[in-house]
Amino acid sequence: MKFARTLSLAVFAFGALLLIAGVACSGGDAQEPDPTPTPTEAATATPTSTRTPPPTPTATPTPFDGAVARIKIPRFNVDAPIEELAINGRGELDTPKDENTSVGWYYIYDKPGWSGNAIFSAHVYYHSDPAPFMNLAKSAEGDEVIVAMEDGTEYRYTVISNKRYHRDDIPMGDIIWPKEKADYDEWVTLITCGGQLDSTGQEYVSRDVVVAKRIMD
């Protein structure tokens, strides 16, 4: 079944501008000046208290920047390889070439591990054969999603929402760049076909969108 829904390239260009506009600069930490000493009447010097040095900050590990390898949804026994996807020549989100076994990750958007919102898609069926997101619409809050990187690193997420949209009304900009996501949160968004078939019997009229939030160690 065809999954891709035509989207204006202007939407993606606008989104890119939003990402650029969201970048902010931060300055270094300023130290308070030492207090000015108060003169004393006594001739003898007043002992100076020893200042306790601040604790050494712990460096935050840099996320793995290699390939995204697999996605797992234990409840549905999904353990699928990842294909890196982008936008095709028709201005649509592309679909996995290995339709029945692979899940697509859109590398033009955020990457797992980097506190963004990584976008994935896959079929429910292809030529009547089951595909990785066959049961995605049954996802419930608390279900686990695991993204495995090429080096063996695994990021774990828990489902926080499951929504269905008509294909003509799906708010892709809000789905890719959700305003309600806190900057420090990390999400993955899984998209697939859903609902009934249209009059041609070849395409679903709805899209199921499942969002999961990273479980921080």
N, C-alpha and C positions, 0 to 999 in steps of 0.2 A: 504494500500500500504506500502511496506517496505520502511522505511526512512533511516535507518542506512547505512553508507558507511564505508567499512573496512579501517582502518587506522593502520599503523604500530605502535606498542607500543613504538618503539624507538623514534618516533616523539614526543610523550608525555613526555618520559624521557628527551629528549633533551630540550623540552620546560621548564621542571622543573629546569634543570640546568641553563637555561637563567634567570629564575625568581630568583634563588639563587644568580647568578652572579650580578644581578641588585641591590642587597641590598647595601646601602652605609651608612657609619657612619657620624654622624654630631656632632660637638663639641658644648660646651656651648657658650653663648654670652660673648665676652671679653669686659671689660670696659676700656676706655682710662684712663691713669694715670692722676692725677691732675697736672696741669702745675706748673713748678718750679717757686716760687715767685721771682720777681726781686727786689733787694734792692732799697730803696728810700733814697734820701738825707734828707728828712724831718725827724725830730725826732718823730713826732707823727705817730701813726699807721694808715695805709690806710684801710678804711672799706672794708671788704671782701664781695663780691657779693654773694647772696644766689643762689645756684644752684637749678634749677627747677627739681624735681624728674621726671624720665621718666614715661609715663603712664603705668598703670598696664595692661598687655596683657589680652585679653579676651580669655578664654579657648574655644577651638573648641569642640562642642558636640561630644561625642563618638557615632558612628553609631550603630544602633540596631543590635545585634549579634544573634538574634533568627531566627526562620524559615521564609522563603519566602512563603507568603500565596497565592497571586493571581497576575495575570498579566491582564492588561486592555488595549485595543486599542479602544478608543471611536469611531473613524471613522467607524469601522467595527462591533461595538457592541460586542466586545470580552470582556468577564469577566470570566476568566478561573482559576480554581485551579491549584496549582503547585505540581508537583511530583519531588522529589529529585532524580537525576539520576547520573550515573557514566559511566564507560566503562564495557561492558559485557565480558563474557569469550572468545569471538571471537576477542577481541581487537577492537570492534566497539563502537562508542557512542551509548548508549542504548536509547530506545524510551519509551514514556509513556505507562504504562500498561493500563490505561483508555484512549484508543486511540482517542475516539471521543470527549472527553470533557476536557482532561487535557493538560497542557503544561509542558514540562520537563525543569528543571533548573539543570545544571551540577555543583554540589557542589564541585567537585574536582578542579574547576577553581574559578574565582573571585565571590565575593558576592555583590549584590546590596548595595549601600551605602558606599562602601569602596574604591572609586576612582580607580576601576579596569575596567574590561570588562567582565560582566556577560553573560554567554552563555545560550540561551534558544532554545528549538526546539519543534515542534508539527507537526502533520499531516495536510494536506489540506483536504483529504478525507480518510475514512477508511471503507472498504466494501460498497462503494458508498454513505456513509453518510457523511455530512459535518463535518469537524473538526475545531479546533480553528484557524488555520492559513490558512483557505480556501482562504481568500482575501489578504494574506500578500504580494503577488507579486504586488498588486495595490498600495502599500504604496508609498507616495510621501514625498518629503522634507517638513518638518514642521508638519507632522502628529504627534500626541501625543501618547506616550506609558507610562503607569503608572504601577509601581511595588508596590504592597501592602505587607507589612510585617505583621507578626503575631500579633504585638502589635498595629496595626492600622496605623503605619507610612507609608506614601506614598512617593515614589520617582518618579519624573516626568522627562520624556525625550522627545526630539524631533528628528524625523528621519533626518539623514544627508546623508544617502546613501542607495541605493537599487540596488543590483547587482545579475546577474544570471551567474552561472558557470556550465559547463558540469561536471557531477559527477566524471569523471576520471581526471579532471584538477582542482578541487577545492583546493585552497591553505590553508588547515586547520590551519597550523602553523601561517600563517599571519593573519588569521581570529581570532584565539584565542588570539594571542599576537601581535596586530597590531603595527607596528613600527611608524606609523604616529600619534598615540594617544599621546597627551601630558600627562606627569605624573599627572598633576593636574586635568585632565579631567576624567569623569566617563562615560562609555559606557555600553549599553546592545546590544547584537547581537542576532538576531532572525533568525533561520534557518529552512527551510522546503523544501519539494519537489517542483519541477516546470517543466515547459516545456512539452514535449511530452512523451508518454509512449514508452518503448522499445519494441522490437519485441515479447516479452513474454506477453505484455499487463499487466504486474504486477508491474512494477517499472518505476518511472520517470527517464528520462535521465539527468535532470538538478537539481540544488539546488538554491533556492532563499535565499539570505542573506541580511537582513535589519539591518542597524546599527543606533542606536539612542543615542544622547548625552544628559547627564543630564542637566536639567534647574536648576541652582543654585539659591536659595532664596536670 
